[in-house]
Amino acid sequence: MSRGEQTRSAILDTAVELASQLGLEGLSIGALAAAAGMSKSGLIAHFGNKQELQLATLQRAQARFRASVFAPALAAPRGLPRLEALLARWLDWLMSADLPGGCVMLGAATEYDDRPGAVRNALAGGFRELRGAIAKAVRLAVDEGHLLPQTDPWQFAFELFGIVLASAHDWRLHADARSITRARVAFARLVERHSAAHGHAERIET
């Protein structure tokens, strides 16, 4: 990595932390220059305008999410262990000290959900990719015999995403330390409803 690339990388890490607190819309060349101890002209050399900065920051946040959450989860055995690892890593991400104001993507989803444009498109594309990856992990859990064959991967992914959103809300807004425990309990109940072992036991009883 060249010195210029190293500088840009360090700037983007600072931008992610700042966007975590200010939101992507609150992120500006001026605000980042002050946080990074650089001149505005120096930053403009890396990012021509605010939107370019926002897009680059979003891409960095998404890359960090994949490295911190999805890559380690994919190292777990396919099936239910992988889904459990995904949830555990995701909850850790929500509480990360590197994100003092919370997940950049979740915050941006509220900022840009009804604002057409390049930032919204990039954000929506990232969430579609995430939902698809979760659904694939659910299908693998079905293939491994951990979940019932009739399990709808997209519905399961929707509910898992809802658990994470509720946990993030309680953690960030209410500073409720129980939110993580509640998320794990909710996930366990979600799995139980779709558990192949549970379904087999019910059929035997009837």
Summary of the structure (lengths in Angstrom):
residues: 206
radius of gyration: 19.6
end to end distance: 63.6
largest distance: 73.0
contacts: 625
relative contact order: 0.10
helix: 77%
strand: 1%
